[in-house]
Amino acid sequence: MTFNEAVDRIMPLVSTGDTTTPFVISRQDGEWVVNHPYPSEKLIDFLEDVRDIDSLAVAFTGADFSKGSFSYVYDRILNERLRAEYDNIKHDGLDAAELYAIMNMLEENIGEFSSEATDYLTSCDEPLTALYNMSPISLKSDEPDYEYDYDKIRNYINAIENEINRLKNLEKQDITVEPEKSDNPQKRIIEGYEEKLSLQIAGKFVVLAENPEAAEPYLVCNIRNDNQLNFEERYNSAVTNNYVEAMREFVNRADSLVGELEAEQRDSGLTFKMLTSDDCTPNSKHDDFEGKLVIIKAEILAPEYRSSQHQLALATGGFGCNPTSRGRAVYVKELYSGKECRYDRHQIAGIADPKKIPNWAIDKLLEYHKKETQQNSPDKKPATLQEKLGKAKDKVREDNAKKSENPDKTKKKRDTRE
């Protein structure tokens, strides 16, 4: 069974706060197993036997979770297994201080990871070691009183999320990856060619790879992941035995993508403006996002896309829209392009403040809701929240225009008040 199915199996005991029926949860031969030792007095002996198979096996009763939710139970068990790995397994060659920092960060922040990331960790026999090897970011703190560097939490989580997504994509494409050393990033292995250079531009990659044993040892290809499942798709592959020729092809393809990006920015006619959390309504990152205009955090986008036309999006659904949900996925439609994307909740800065968004965004928003109203009810045009906000901003514009046309009248009113 899967980890989710294992948690489902014990939830009845959790919901009743059962104190008399202990259970052992373990991972055996890639599957999750829930056992109920009988009689319960034999729990310790039974647990020791199970740990001969899975050294990270843990035991609980329903009362240990205080009738908590599914997500609470899920995170608690995963954290207990991570702690068991930290306490009981020798990590030869690994930095003990780094493992200590990772472990403490996880115990306080495991809920910040997406469900995709935690599901991936539950598929690992040694998840703590897997995390250690996945991220190039060190969590060790320079401050002796801190267990880890709190300022690096978000960057660390993003790095882990990105690496897990990459590994899952490679598995689905049946592209093998060589075992990674803890101090070296993983490289793509494409048809036996190892990635040497990789450049990401305009949402695509240009890759130069090498296989010294091949008759034509150099490969150049493009990679994109703009499909619905976010898989990496390879296209336009070319091989050669001439390194200079391969490098020229690599540079030409990169130049072509830069040209596409320049044309896109030129055709849009929009000012390149990056939005931040200051452009959101206060504390809106804790609100429900569904149906709202949200701002995608600039730092999770490629540098060329860190502008309002790529950051402003309408949240259309996903469990991550709800701030109390275990799910992290938020599905959005870019306001400018209409492109549908998927983000995790922590990658969204909050709900856009209508007073701070660009004028083009107000026009797009009104256009979007006008079409939606016509499609759903041609004879009825209810005023949505976004339309009301747009009308309010239009009124502010009109008032400002009147003031500029009648400066004396404005001054006279001000003097009268004084």
Secondary structure, 3 states (H helix, E strand, C coil): CCHHHHHHHHHHHHHHCCCCCCEEEEEECCEEEEECCCCHHHHHHHHHHHHCCCCCCEEECHHHHCCCCHHHHHHHHHHHHHHHHHHHCCCCCCCHHHHHHHHHHHHHHHHHCCHHHHHHHHCCCCHHHHHHHHCCCCCCCCCCCCCCCHHHHHHHHHHHHHHHHHHHHHHHHCCCCCCCCCCCCCCCEECCEEEEEEEEECCEEEEEEECCCCCCCEEEEEEECCCCCCCCEEEEEEEECCHHHHHHHHHHHHHHHHHHHHHHHHHHCCCCCCCCHHHECCCHHHCCCCCCEEEECHHHCCHHHCCHHHHEEEEEECHHHCCCCCCCEEEEEECCCCCEEEEEHHHEEEEECCCCCCHHHHHHHHHHHHHHHHHHCCCCCCCCHHHHHHHHHHHHHHHHHHHHHCHHHHHHHHHHHC
